[in-house]
Amino acid sequence: MATATTADFAPKSPPAPSLTVKSKEALMDAIEDVIYGSIAGVAGKYIEYPFDTVKVRLQSQPDVLPLRYTGPLDCFRQSIRSDGFLGLYRGISAPLVGAALETSSLFFWERVGRELLFTANLYSRQQPLPLSALWLTGAISGAFTSLVLTPVELVKCKIQVPASAPGTVAVAPRPLAVIKEVFRHQGLRGFWHGQLGTLIRETGGCAAWFGSKETVSQLFRHWNSRSTPLTLQSSPSTSTSIPSPQNLPTTQSSPDLAPLPLYQQALAGASAGMSYNFLFFPADTIKSRMQTVAANSTAPQVRFWDEGRAIWRAYGVRGLYRGCGITVARSVPSSALIFVVFDALKGGLHLS
């Protein structure tokens, strides 16, 4: 007869939660981010692209006087007069693909950034992430996305501002022709010409993009809670205290929160677009100048910092922010629409 041991009487630990279920949920969330981010990005690109064309043409003007365009409105007038309104959409096929890749990549890598913070035990999954962490995950997202975005923007810029000899009419090349020319003269590495500018713009800009959106969303939630009648806030079993903005949960880390009103979602998204474009606009100006040089040019490629110094010497800080006003203006409806579409899809549809 077998004797009982102390192990036989030890309390049994509950079975570990199924990792398969968690992995499946994470995979479905990632798929949603990619699909919904792509849809939101394409929708936003149709709004912003004419403004982006004008911005690139303003940025890429050579360092000679007088300038071809006196400002955004003059650039609009000259562009429509020479190419018609549809000319402002020249080369949109590549940016549409780029917008889908960019926006889906932004939301995907932002999620990965949050998972990294949780995995490193820097924050608990049971608590909403603080704003500082959300700015950090935005920076992580932008850094990874810049690797995808640089080749797409290089092709876009060369189509929007085709190189031409003096006295000749520039003919916009097709995306495939640009790709072939860059590869022929510069190889695979040539598609990442201007990568440093994209990296600086995306890392800092996306930190501001996600961070500003979440900051404004928290302020709206705080404002909504204060404007709600106390009779609706309190009950015998709950406290009537009002949370501070720092302690309010965020939409990124707490998806079960009731969504903000549509106009507040739009304003939060608009603030994100303005912050993204204004704070690191000089890096984008330098990048655009670098990427609009003809791929078959025999002149040595100018480095990022050298290009920046050349613009500074010729025009000062004003030259680095050339085209910034129209860029910030077009980011208001575009970024608002991106976040409204993405949040609506994430809140109302689930792949399961």
C-alpha positions as MATLAB code, in Angstrom:
seq = 'MATATTADFAPKSPPAPSLTVKSKEALMDAIEDVIYGSIAGVAGKYIEYPFDTVKVRLQSQPDVLPLRYTGPLDCFRQSIRSDGFLGLYRGISAPLVGAALETSSLFFWERVGRELLFTANLYSRQQPLPLSALWLTGAISGAFTSLVLTPVELVKCKIQVPASAPGTVAVAPRPLAVIKEVFRHQGLRGFWHGQLGTLIRETGGCAAWFGSKETVSQLFRHWNSRSTPLTLQSSPSTSTSIPSPQNLPTTQSSPDLAPLPLYQQALAGASAGMSYNFLFFPADTIKSRMQTVAANSTAPQVRFWDEGRAIWRAYGVRGLYRGCGITVARSVPSSALIFVVFDALKGGLHLS';
ca = [
       0.000    0.000    0.000;
       1.510    3.321   -1.088;
       2.141    5.871    1.608;
       0.910    9.451    1.203;
       3.469   12.193    0.986;
       3.227   15.857    1.885;
       3.072   16.661   -1.823;
      -0.229   14.798   -2.070;
      -1.807   17.189    0.439;
      -0.263   20.406   -0.957;
      -2.789   22.838   -2.408;
      -3.043   22.631   -6.146;
      -2.185   25.847   -7.986;
      -4.752   26.997  -10.509;
      -3.900   26.301  -14.140;
      -2.004   29.069  -15.926;
      -4.083   31.142  -18.293;
      -3.925   29.975  -21.849;
      -1.173   31.747  -23.744;
      -2.859   30.723  -26.967;
      -5.905   32.873  -26.210;
      -3.743   35.898  -25.353;
      -1.629   35.403  -28.478;
      -4.737   35.183  -30.613;
      -6.159   38.362  -29.121;
      -2.857   40.193  -29.680;
      -2.725   38.965  -33.269;
      -6.291   40.080  -33.989;
      -5.576   43.490  -32.446;
      -2.492   43.849  -34.643;
      -4.477   42.885  -37.749;
      -7.133   45.450  -36.849;
      -4.472   48.135  -36.426;
      -3.052   47.390  -39.881;
      -6.414   47.257  -41.685;
      -8.087   50.183  -39.946;
      -4.912   52.264  -40.050;
      -4.669   51.685  -43.814;
      -8.269   52.795  -44.368;
      -7.813   55.901  -42.209;
      -4.534   56.786  -43.912;
      -5.968   56.596  -47.432;
      -8.955   58.748  -46.420;
      -6.679   61.391  -44.935;
      -4.327   61.392  -47.933;
      -7.069   62.424  -50.386;
      -7.697   65.523  -48.273;
      -4.098   66.566  -47.721;
      -2.383   65.663  -50.995;
      -2.950   68.927  -52.963;
      -1.583   70.865  -49.994;
       1.357   68.466  -49.785;
       2.174   69.079  -53.456;
       2.275   72.827  -52.849;
       4.388   72.310  -49.716;
       7.012   70.248  -51.562;
       7.180   72.770  -54.426;
       7.734   75.602  -51.950;
      10.389   73.642  -50.055;
      12.339   72.563  -53.137;
      12.868   76.005  -54.692;
      16.566   76.588  -55.466;
      18.678   79.035  -53.518;
      18.375   81.799  -56.126;
      16.354   84.995  -56.166;
      13.702   85.757  -57.109;
      11.860   82.691  -55.909;
       9.412   81.131  -58.332;
       6.561   81.213  -55.802;
       5.898   84.071  -53.419;
       3.815   81.906  -51.092;
       1.284   79.063  -50.861;
      -1.556   80.905  -52.630;
       0.735   81.944  -55.481;
       1.946   78.351  -55.788;
      -1.657   77.155  -55.924;
      -2.487   79.672  -58.662;
       0.543   78.873  -60.795;
       0.109   75.123  -60.382;
      -3.579   75.186  -61.366;
      -2.855   77.547  -64.279;
      -0.147   75.272  -65.713;
      -1.468   71.778  -64.846;
      -5.105   72.236  -63.829;
      -6.537   71.220  -60.468;
      -5.849   67.524  -61.094;
      -2.191   68.425  -61.468;
      -2.131   68.937  -57.708;
      -2.848   65.209  -57.411;
       0.128   64.321  -59.609;
       1.833   61.206  -58.295;
      -0.843   60.312  -55.757;
      -0.709   56.574  -56.509;
       2.551   56.061  -54.610;
       1.492   58.270  -51.668;
      -1.802   56.383  -51.346;
       0.190   53.191  -50.875;
       2.523   55.129  -48.615;
      -0.368   56.539  -46.574;
      -1.763   53.054  -46.024;
       1.677   51.763  -45.046;
       2.498   54.798  -42.905;
      -0.702   55.027  -40.880;
      -1.057   51.285  -40.367;
       2.622   51.140  -39.383;
       2.173   54.021  -36.930;
      -0.694   52.371  -35.084;
       0.945   48.914  -35.262;
       4.309   50.025  -33.881;
       2.633   52.198  -31.244;
       0.950   49.048  -29.981;
       4.287   47.224  -30.076;
       5.831   50.071  -28.074;
       3.202   49.699  -25.357;
       3.762   45.930  -25.281;
       7.497   46.525  -24.835;
       6.836   48.731  -21.815;
       4.549   46.092  -20.312;
       6.978   43.245  -21.047;
       9.843   45.167  -19.430;
       7.650   45.534  -16.307;
       7.936   49.304  -16.462;
       4.158   49.628  -16.239;
       1.293   47.384  -15.206;
      -1.318   46.240  -17.696;
      -3.960   46.820  -15.029;
      -3.211   50.559  -14.917;
      -3.583   53.140  -17.689;
      -0.317   54.344  -19.152;
       0.725   57.877  -18.145;
       1.079   60.543  -20.790;
       4.879   60.378  -20.670;
       4.743   56.708  -21.688;
       2.346   57.470  -24.545;
       4.697   60.132  -25.903;
       7.479   57.514  -25.715;
       5.478   54.851  -27.563;
       4.730   57.458  -30.227;
       8.466   58.081  -30.672;
       9.098   54.338  -30.986;
       6.356   54.122  -33.587;
       7.804   56.986  -35.618;
      11.342   55.589  -35.586;
      10.261   52.266  -37.085;
       7.823   53.870  -39.513;
      10.534   56.149  -40.943;
      12.209   53.114  -42.489;
       9.041   52.362  -44.456;
       8.280   55.961  -45.294;
      11.560   57.273  -46.722;
      11.465   55.307  -50.031;
       7.800   56.198  -50.585;
       8.395   59.897  -49.970;
      11.471   59.916  -52.193;
       9.401   58.656  -55.148;
       6.590   61.092  -54.300;
       8.881   64.123  -54.142;
      10.537   63.327  -57.473;
       7.106   63.087  -59.130;
       5.789   66.275  -57.514;
       8.886   68.289  -58.443;
      10.353   66.684  -61.584;
      13.866   67.753  -62.494;
      14.259   69.676  -65.762;
      16.935   71.525  -67.653;
      16.762   75.334  -67.704;
      14.316   76.609  -70.316;
      12.495   73.300  -70.696;
       9.107   72.152  -69.423;
       9.270   69.569  -66.674;
       7.407   66.356  -67.425;
       6.227   64.396  -64.420;
       7.624   60.844  -64.505;
       5.622   57.794  -63.533;
       6.353   56.033  -60.225;
       7.859   52.956  -61.922;
      10.159   55.154  -64.020;
      11.382   56.951  -60.883;
      12.015   53.641  -59.122;
      14.034   52.332  -62.073;
      16.079   55.513  -62.358;
      16.943   55.640  -58.658;
      17.954   51.976  -58.622;
      20.013   52.338  -61.807;
      22.048   55.293  -60.596;
      22.107   54.868  -56.810;
      21.246   51.246  -56.134;
      19.014   50.003  -53.334;
      20.618   52.398  -50.865;
      19.429   55.361  -52.922;
      15.819   54.812  -51.861;
      16.773   55.787  -48.305;
      18.402   59.069  -49.347;
      17.151   61.580  -46.758;
      16.527   58.895  -44.138;
      17.984   60.993  -41.324;
      15.488   63.775  -42.007;
      12.601   61.320  -42.022;
      13.874   59.688  -38.825;
      14.090   63.017  -36.960;
      10.707   64.166  -38.251;
       8.904   60.892  -37.549;
      10.458   60.127  -34.156;
       9.771   63.561  -32.721;
       6.664   64.219  -34.761;
       4.942   60.948  -33.911;
       5.706   61.400  -30.226;
       3.836   64.694  -30.547;
       1.149   63.103  -32.771;
       0.107   60.392  -30.346;
       1.015   62.404  -27.253;
      -0.961   65.499  -28.224;
      -3.995   63.473  -29.200;
      -4.020   61.647  -25.874;
      -3.315   64.816  -23.900;
      -6.231   66.690  -25.476;
      -8.456   63.600  -25.113;
      -7.695   63.491  -21.384;
      -8.459   67.186  -21.025;
     -11.801   66.660  -22.750;
     -12.615   63.716  -20.465;
     -11.764   65.839  -17.444;
     -13.889   68.698  -18.777;
     -16.785   66.331  -19.529;
     -16.656   64.871  -16.036;
     -16.772   68.325  -14.462;
     -19.661   69.454  -16.649;
     -21.747   66.356  -15.831;
     -24.406   67.010  -13.146;
     -23.484   65.617   -9.742;
     -26.726   63.666   -9.597;
     -25.501   61.608  -12.527;
     -21.961   61.233  -11.164;
     -22.753   60.017   -7.662;
     -24.578   57.109   -6.159;
     -24.667   55.581   -2.636;
     -21.816   53.274   -3.568;
     -19.589   55.678   -5.507;
     -17.542   58.739   -4.731;
     -18.376   62.172   -6.077;
     -14.748   63.245   -6.330;
     -13.559   64.502   -9.702;
     -10.391   62.891  -11.075;
      -7.526   65.106  -12.123;
      -6.334   65.088  -15.761;
      -3.179   63.200  -14.761;
      -5.200   60.320  -13.310;
      -7.701   59.989  -16.096;
      -7.398   56.834  -18.224;
      -6.413   57.127  -21.850;
      -8.087   55.836  -24.970;
      -4.954   53.970  -26.082;
      -4.532   51.932  -22.909;
      -8.202   51.687  -21.897;
     -10.294   50.889  -24.986;
     -13.419   50.173  -22.926;
     -13.955   53.861  -22.094;
     -17.008   55.502  -23.581;
     -15.923   57.355  -26.732;
     -15.691   61.119  -26.772;
     -18.244   63.116  -28.768;
     -17.356   63.307  -32.445;
     -16.322   66.967  -32.375;
     -13.977   66.316  -29.444;
     -12.390   63.352  -31.207;
     -11.882   65.559  -34.258;
     -10.330   68.384  -32.224;
      -7.974   65.965  -30.470;
      -6.919   64.536  -33.836;
      -6.482   68.020  -35.304;
      -4.210   69.051  -32.425;
      -2.108   65.952  -33.103;
      -1.635   66.907  -36.749;
      -0.621   70.475  -35.941;
       1.909   69.353  -33.318;
       3.394   66.717  -35.619;
       3.930   69.074  -38.546;
       5.090   72.238  -36.780;
       7.607   70.992  -34.234;
       9.951   69.152  -36.622;
       9.170   70.865  -39.918;
      12.804   71.931  -40.620;
      13.835   68.268  -40.863;
      11.137   67.734  -43.497;
      12.306   70.789  -45.463;
      15.876   69.507  -45.589;
      14.686   66.025  -46.567;
      12.525   67.358  -49.410;
      15.438   69.378  -50.787;
      17.644   66.290  -50.731;
      15.084   64.026  -52.360;
      14.171   66.329  -55.272;
      17.703   66.288  -56.699;
      17.856   64.284  -59.930;
      18.945   60.689  -59.352;
      21.365   60.860  -62.306;
      23.050   64.020  -61.043;
      26.839   63.842  -61.222;
      27.216   66.146  -58.234;
      28.046   64.429  -54.939;
      25.082   63.856  -52.657;
      24.711   66.577  -50.042;
      24.527   65.394  -46.466;
      21.653   66.263  -44.183;
      23.470   68.758  -41.968;
      25.243   70.390  -44.923;
      21.903   70.923  -46.673;
      20.472   72.398  -43.499;
      23.367   74.838  -43.148;
      22.990   75.900  -46.799;
      19.305   76.736  -46.288;
      20.101   78.575  -43.057;
      22.809   80.679  -44.657;
      20.569   81.611  -47.599;
      17.245   82.245  -45.840;
      17.639   81.722  -42.096;
      14.940   80.100  -40.012;
      12.300   81.334  -42.448;
      13.750   79.099  -45.147;
      13.573   76.043  -42.896;
       9.866   76.716  -42.287;
       8.991   77.488  -45.913;
       5.611   75.873  -46.604;
       4.927   75.232  -42.907;
       1.717   77.272  -42.774;
      -0.021   75.322  -45.504;
       1.281   72.044  -44.092;
      -0.159   72.733  -40.646;
      -3.422   73.895  -42.246;
      -3.887   70.712  -44.268;
      -2.994   68.563  -41.258;
      -6.028   69.818  -39.331;
      -8.752   68.054  -41.381;
      -6.495   65.195  -42.419;
      -5.319   64.163  -38.946;
      -8.782   64.725  -37.476;
     -10.275   62.383  -40.083;
      -7.572   59.748  -39.559;
      -8.188   59.480  -35.821;
     -11.986   59.681  -36.150;
     -12.025   56.883  -38.744;
      -9.543   54.724  -36.832;
     -11.245   55.148  -33.454;
     -14.665   54.523  -35.012;
     -13.486   51.304  -36.660;
     -11.715   50.084  -33.538;
     -14.745   50.853  -31.396;
     -17.402   49.497  -33.701;
     -15.835   46.603  -35.570;
     -13.886   43.579  -34.363;
     -12.213   40.785  -36.278;
     -13.187   37.671  -34.375;
];
